[in-house]
Amino acid sequence: MMKYPIGIQSFPDIRERGFVYVDKTAFVYQMALMGKYYFLSRPRRFGKSLLVSTMEAYFLGRKELFKGLAMEKLETEWKAYPVLHLDLNAQNYVDENALHEELDKHLVIWEQTYGIAIDKSLSPETRFYNVIRNIYQQTGSQVVVLVDEYDKPLLSTIDNETLHTSYRNTLKAFFSVLKSLDACIRFAFITGVSKFSHVSIFSDLNNLNDVSMDAHYADICGISEQELHAYFDSSIHELADANGMTYEETCEQLRRQYDGYHFLQNSVGIYNPFSLLNTFAKGAFNDYWFATGTPTFLVKLLQQNDYELSELQEIYVSASTLTSTNEDYDDPIPVLYQSGYLTIKGRDPYMGLRLGFPNEEVERGFFDFLLPYYASRRKSSVDGFLNKMTAAIAKGCPDELLQVIQTMLAGRSYMVAGADKEKDFQNTLYLIFIMLGYNVQVELVTSQGRMDITIQTKDYIYIIELKLDKTAEEALRQIKDKNYARPFQADKRKLYLIGVNFSSETRTVEKWVVEER
């Protein structure tokens, strides 16, 4: 029976205990051979920590762990180097001392290991400098520096400007040591979810090779289609049998639910490794990746910037937009892309790169996570309201639908929205209808204007116009004056024209009027 390394990020542990390992060692050899300073951005739970652990084993000269892998044939010298492995993921980063405590923890370990005097009155960057310099002088060997999840402190404080700035300055000073000690360093590799280049974290490391969108390293993390069948073909057959599906149906379901990550234009599609391994181990499809993390910082970015959520399903950007995050965080798209919630779906020669959700797991999970924040309700409460709305739409009962929405949104917090209250209401309704699973379009363009929301089921069509602090009658009149129903004239389904007015004071539906056609 195949052993799946779920949650195991130690390369030695995986190899020694006989877990399945998708061989990425040729990438490690290529990087060590061809360069010195590297940066890689990939979503969480995508194999970055395992890659760092693989590099650590390689540079420590642990040849026995690489038996049967590509590295065994590629490497002939197996020289061991001192390795400094810094993992910044094991801290909550809730106050100014947290980052210093985390850095101090690693510095003390290194200082004790190499008999270096511990002087906590010195700054972290000075102690880091002393550690590298002393190791190089003691051993006569260059040092390997591996940094995992460097941006955890920054992402944790994205809504706390003072603490975020403090962390940013600390990290900038700490990593600047690498450039000043170039002669003492054999190799440096830094991973993270995002690249904060415009905020100068790496401004002193101008020789850092960012391979995040390098075609040579497109599948350095994650699992490609070829790797899926080379390593897990028997697992796919077992999964098919467990779910009463054919092999072909199972492959298609895996693609829809977990494939679709593209880290540069025209690159191979990459499967989410965490979700794949869990699916094979448990014999069931589920949203495993999304269940392991709560991207609250992304919600804050979207709400602070009044971002129109419907645009997330298809948006065009330049390649430069994706490679960094600016200091003001006035654009959530780079963070959404770098965090794995959006991916490259194609390219238009005039409009640029087309982004969208990589797969069903991410799209469903992301909207499901957002709705309680926009509705100011607990998720269990939201689910109950959604069930009632589903029934109302299916039965063709718009009054019942609006009554449920009015009740659900009553008492919403004034803290959930940005400055644009109308956009906030529109986003909330969009999330509601998306989660109901219907064909929903926001601001559908017609010859006369844009329809706010349209919902289509097999029996009914709903055209909804929203107003804020005006009247429901005015909203309905706009639908009729601009002839929004014209595209559906030949449609035999029952059509409902619905004017809705929201109150900024009560923060819910104030009134609605319905006309049936």
Residue pairs with C-beta under 8 A, 6 or more apart in sequence:
2 20
2 232
2 234
2 235
2 280
3 17
3 18
3 19
3 20
4 19
4 20
4 277
4 278
4 280
4 281
5 13
5 14
5 19
5 20
5 21
5 277
6 274
6 277
6 278
6 281
8 14
8 19
8 50
9 49
9 50
9 53
10 50
10 53
11 21
11 50
11 53
11 54
11 56
11 57
11 65
12 53
12 57
12 62
12 65
13 19
14 21
14 50
15 21
15 65
15 66
16 65
20 231
20 232
21 69
22 223
22 227
22 231
22 273
23 69
23 70
24 47
24 51
24 54
24 220
24 221
25 54
25 58
25 66
25 69
25 70
25 71
25 74
26 70
26 71
26 74
27 51
27 217
27 220
28 51
28 54
28 55
28 58
28 71
29 58
29 70
29 71
29 74
29 75
30 216
31 38
31 187
31 189
31 211
31 217
32 55
32 58
32 59
32 187
35 209
36 185
36 186
36 187
36 188
36 207
37 178
37 188
37 205
37 207
37 208
37 209
38 188
38 189
38 190
38 208
38 209
38 210
38 211
39 189
39 190
39 191
39 192
39 195
39 202
39 208
39 209
39 210
39 211
39 212
40 48
40 51
40 189
40 190
40 191
40 192
40 210
40 211
40 212
40 217
40 220
40 221
41 191
41 192
41 193
41 194
41 195
41 210
41 212
41 338
42 48
42 191
42 193
42 212
42 221
42 222
42 263
42 340
43 193
43 261
43 272
43 338
43 339
43 340
44 193
44 292
44 293
44 339
44 340
45 272
45 273
45 274
45 289
45 292
45 293
46 221
46 222
46 272
46 273
46 274
46 340
47 221
47 222
47 273
48 148
48 149
48 191
48 221
49 87
49 89
49 148
49 149
49 191
51 191
51 220
51 221
52 85
52 87
52 146
52 148
52 189
52 191
55 144
55 146
55 187
55 189
56 83
56 85
56 144
56 146
57 65
57 66
58 66
58 71
58 75
59 80
59 81
59 83
59 144
59 186
59 187
60 80
60 81
60 83
61 78
61 79
61 80
61 81
63 72
63 75
63 78
66 72
66 75
80 141
81 141
81 142
81 143
81 144
81 186
81 187
82 114
82 135
82 139
82 141
82 143
82 144
83 143
83 144
83 146
84 106
84 110
84 131
84 132
84 135
84 143
84 144
84 145
84 146
85 146
85 148
86 103
86 106
86 145
86 146
86 147
86 148
87 148
87 149
88 102
88 147
88 148
88 149
88 150
88 151
88 152
88 153
89 148
89 149
89 152
90 102
91 98
91 99
91 101
91 102
91 152
91 153
92 98
92 156
93 99
93 102
93 152
93 153
93 156
93 157
93 163
93 167
94 156
95 163
96 163
96 166
98 153
99 153
99 166
99 167
99 170
99 171
100 124
100 170
102 153
103 124
103 128
103 170
103 174
104 120
104 124
107 118
107 124
107 127
107 128
107 131
108 118
110 116
110 131
110 135
111 117
111 118
111 127
111 131
112 118
114 131
114 134
114 135
114 138
115 138
116 130
116 131
116 134
119 127
122 130
123 173
124 170
124 173
124 174
125 173
125 174
125 176
125 177
128 174
128 177
129 177
129 180
129 181
132 143
132 145
132 177
132 181
132 184
132 185
133 181
133 184
135 141
135 143
135 184
136 142
136 143
136 181
136 184
141 186
142 183
142 184
142 185
142 186
142 187
143 184
143 185
143 186
144 185
144 186
144 187
144 188
145 178
145 185
145 187
145 188
145 189
146 188
146 189
147 175
147 188
147 189
147 190
147 191
148 191
149 191
149 192
149 193
150 171
150 175
150 190
150 191
150 192
150 201
151 192
151 193
151 194
151 196
152 192
153 167
153 171
154 164
154 167
154 168
154 171
154 194
154 196
154 201
155 193
155 194
155 297
156 297
157 163
157 164
157 167
158 164
158 297
158 300
158 301
158 329
159 297
159 300
159 304
168 196
168 199
168 200
168 201
171 201
172 200
172 201
172 203
172 204
175 190
175 201
175 202
175 204
175 205
176 204
176 205
178 185
178 188
178 205
179 204
179 205
179 206
179 207
190 208
193 338
193 339
193 340
194 325
194 334
194 335
194 338
194 339
195 202
195 210
195 212
195 323
195 324
195 325
195 338
196 202
196 324
196 325
197 203
197 323
197 324
197 325
198 324
198 325
198 326
198 327
199 325
199 326
199 327
202 208
210 323
211 217
211 220
212 263
212 323
212 338
213 263
213 264
213 319
213 322
213 323
214 264
215 264
215 267
218 263
218 264
218 267
218 268
218 270
219 227
219 267
219 268
219 270
221 270
221 273
222 261
222 270
222 271
222 272
222 273
223 231
223 232
223 270
223 271
223 273
223 276
224 268
224 269
224 270
224 271
225 259
225 268
225 269
225 271
226 268
228 236
228 254
228 271
228 276
229 236
232 276
232 280
235 280
236 247
236 250
236 251
236 254
236 280
237 247
238 280
238 283
239 245
239 250
239 279
239 280
239 283
240 246
240 247
240 249
240 250
242 283
242 284
243 250
243 283
243 284
243 285
245 253
253 285
254 271
254 276
254 279
255 269
255 359
256 359
256 360
257 275
257 285
257 359
257 360
257 361
258 271
258 272
258 275
258 276
258 279
258 289
258 359
258 361
259 269
259 270
259 271
259 358
259 359
260 269
260 270
260 343
260 357
260 358
260 359
261 269
261 270
261 271
261 272
261 340
261 343
261 358
261 359
262 268
262 269
262 270
262 343
262 344
262 345
262 358
263 270
263 343
263 344
264 344
265 319
265 344
265 346
265 347
265 353
266 347
267 344
272 289
272 340
272 359
272 361
274 288
274 289
274 292
275 287
275 288
275 289
275 361
278 286
278 288
279 285
279 286
279 288
287 361
287 364
287 365
288 361
289 361
289 362
289 365
290 361
290 362
290 365
290 366
290 369
291 365
294 369
295 339
295 341
295 366
295 369
297 335
298 332
298 335
298 336
298 339
298 341
299 369
299 370
299 373
301 307
301 329
301 332
301 335
302 309
302 332
302 370
303 373
303 374
303 416
303 417
303 418
303 424
304 329
304 418
305 329
305 330
305 331
305 332
305 418
306 417
306 418
306 419
306 420
306 423
306 424
307 332
307 427
308 423
308 426
308 427
308 442
309 367
309 370
309 427
309 430
309 431
310 430
310 441
310 442
310 443
312 336
312 342
312 356
312 357
312 366
313 356
313 357
313 363
314 345
314 354
314 355
314 356
315 333
315 342
315 354
315 355
315 356
316 348
316 351
316 352
316 353
316 354
316 355
317 333
317 352
317 353
317 355
318 352
318 353
319 352
319 353
321 331
321 333
321 334
322 333
322 334
322 337
322 338
322 344
322 353
323 334
324 334
325 334
325 335
325 338
326 334
329 335
333 342
333 355
336 342
337 343
337 355
340 358
340 362
341 357
341 362
341 366
342 355
342 356
342 357
342 358
343 355
343 356
343 357
343 358
344 353
344 354
344 355
345 354
345 355
345 356
346 353
346 354
347 353
347 354
348 354
357 363
357 366
367 431
367 434
367 435
368 379
368 435
370 431
371 382
371 428
371 431
371 432
371 435
372 378
372 379
372 382
373 416
374 416
374 424
374 427
374 428
374 431
375 382
375 408
375 409
375 412
375 428
375 431
375 432
376 409
376 411
376 412
376 413
376 416
377 385
377 408
382 408
385 404
385 405
385 407
385 408
386 432
386 435
386 436
388 400
388 404
389 401
389 404
389 405
389 432
389 436
390 436
390 437
392 398
392 400
392 401
392 404
393 401
393 436
393 438
393 455
393 457
393 460
393 462
394 457
394 459
396 459
396 460
396 494
396 496
398 462
398 496
398 498
398 512
398 514
399 512
399 514
402 498
402 500
402 509
402 512
402 514
405 429
405 432
405 508
405 509
406 508
406 509
408 432
409 428
409 507
409 508
409 509
410 506
410 507
410 508
411 507
411 508
412 507
412 508
414 507
416 424
417 424
418 424
421 468
421 502
421 504
422 466
422 468
422 502
425 466
425 468
425 502
426 442
426 452
426 453
426 466
429 453
429 464
429 466
430 440
430 442
430 453
433 440
433 453
433 455
434 440
438 455
438 456
438 457
439 455
439 456
439 457
440 453
440 454
440 455
441 451
441 453
441 454
442 452
442 453
443 450
443 451
443 452
444 450
444 451
444 454
446 482
446 483
446 484
446 486
446 487
447 486
448 482
448 483
448 484
448 486
449 478
449 482
449 484
451 463
451 464
451 465
451 479
451 484
452 464
452 465
452 466
453 462
453 463
453 464
453 465
453 466
454 461
454 462
454 463
454 464
455 461
455 462
455 464
456 462
456 493
457 493
458 493
459 493
459 494
460 493
460 494
460 495
460 496
461 488
461 491
461 493
461 494
461 495
461 496
462 496
462 498
463 479
463 484
463 485
463 488
463 495
463 496
463 497
463 498
464 498
464 500
465 475
465 476
465 478
465 479
465 484
465 498
465 499
465 500
466 475
466 500
466 501
466 502
467 474
467 475
467 499
467 500
467 501
467 502
468 501
468 502
468 504
469 501
469 502
469 503
469 504
470 501
471 499
471 501
471 511
472 499
472 500
472 501
472 510
472 511
472 512
472 513
473 499
473 513
474 499
474 501
475 499
475 500
475 501
475 513
476 497
476 498
476 499
476 513
476 515
477 499
478 484
478 499
479 485
479 497
479 498
479 499
480 497
480 515
484 497
485 495
485 497
485 517
488 495
494 516
494 517
495 516
495 517
496 514
496 515
496 516
496 517
497 514
497 515
497 516
497 517
498 512
498 513
498 514
498 515
499 512
499 513
500 509
500 511
500 512
501 509
501 510
501 511
501 512
502 508
502 509
502 510
503 509
503 510
